[in-house]
C-alpha cells in the first residue's frame, strides 16, 4: 500500500488526470500529503496538500499574489476570458481587491443577509412542493441549481424572465478555469463572457436610470459606490457582476448537491441529523469540509520564499489543494469520517485571510435552509441510480443526481429547526 501511495504521488500530474481521479481524488490527495506535500509538477508549478502550508500561503499576501495576469496570459491570450478572470475580485490583489470587496460586503452584511431569509424559505418550500408532486426527481436540476440562481438574481435584481441564460453562462465561464481546457470549452467560455457583458450593459443602463435600494440591491450599490465618492470603473462593475453570479452559483449548487448525496451515503449521520435538526449548523460545515465545492486555489510568488521546507523563486505558480487540506489528519481527527456534529471544524472551503469568501455567510444560510427543509419534508429520500459527476477538478459537484423522495411529510408537519443567524460558525 505504501509503495502504491508513493507511486501515486510520484506520477501525479494536474494536467493529466484519470477518470478515477475525477470520481474520487482523495486517495491521491492523501498519497501526496503523506509523500510529497509540496509537489513539484512537470510544468514547474507546485501543488500543496497540507493544511498548514495552505494557511501560510493564504495569509502571506505579500509573497503569494492572487493577480492572475501572468498566469492566464498564455492560457487565454487576448480574449474575453482573460479580461474577465483578471478583472474580477477573486483574482486581484489590493488595492483593487480591497476596493471591490468593500463595496460588495456592504450589501452582504449580516443584517442584509438576515433580511433574505424569509424569501429564501419561501423559495425552498415552493421547490419542495413541486418535488413532492413528482415523486422521482433530480436533486440538481429540480432543487440545488434553482436556489443560488434565484438568490443571486434577487441580489442583482435581475428580472425573473431574464434569468434563464445565467446558469449556462456561469458553467461555461467557470469551466474555462480547469487546469487544461480544449478549444470547445475555450470558445464556449469566451462566448459566455461576451453574451453576459452585453446583457449586463443593458441591465446597468436600466439601473442607472432607475436605481434600486442600495441596502439590498448589490448592483445599485456597486453603481453608486461609496459615500466618499469611490466608484468602480465600468469594466470593473460589469466583470464583478459576472463574478458575483459565478461565485454564488456553482459553489452553492455543489454544497447542496454534495451534502444531500453525502448524507445518503452515510445513513447513520443522515438519521442523526434528522433526529437532531439543531445540528444543521455543524452539519453544513462538515459538508463543506468533506466535499469542498471549490477544491483548488492558485497563487503566484512575487518574491523568493520558502513553503513547507521548499524554496520557491519569484514567479512560481502554486496550486492550493483545498480538498486535500480539509482532510489533513494534522488538523482534523479521523478526517475520512463524515461527522455532522464535528467541532471544531476550521475547514478551508471558503479560504482564509484577505481573500476569504465574501459570500460565505449567504452560502451557509442557503445550504442550511435548503438541506434542513429538504430533510424535514423527505426524510426517506434515496438515490435512484448513479449520480453523474461534473467532470471537474476545481469545482467538485454533480451534473445529475436521480432521486426517489419516498414518503413525504406534509409541510405543516415538517418543522425544521430555525437556521442559526448568518455569519455565525
Buried (B, 14 or more C-beta within 10 A) or exposed (E): EEEEBBEBBEEBEBEEBEEEBBEEBBBBBBBBBBBBBBBEBEEEBBBBBBBBBBBBBBEBBEBBBBBBBEBBEEBBEEBBBBBBBBBBBBBBBEEBBEBBBEBBEBBBBEEBBBEBBEEBBEBBBEBBEEBBEEEEBBBBBBBBBBBBBBBBBBBBBBEEEEBEEBBEBBBBBBBBBBBEBEEEBBBBBBBBBBBBBEBBEEBBEEBEEEBBEBEBBBBBBBBBBEEEEEBBEEEBBBBBBBBBBBBBBBBBBBBBBBBBBBBBEBEEBBEBBBEEBEBBBBBBBBBBBBBBBBBBBBBBBBEEBEBBEBEBEEEBBBBBBBBBBBBBEEBBEEBEEBBBBBEEBBBBBBBBEBBEBBBBBBBBBBBBBBBBBBBBBBBEBEBBEEBEBBEBBBBBBBBBBBBBBEEBBEBEEBEBBBBBEBBEB
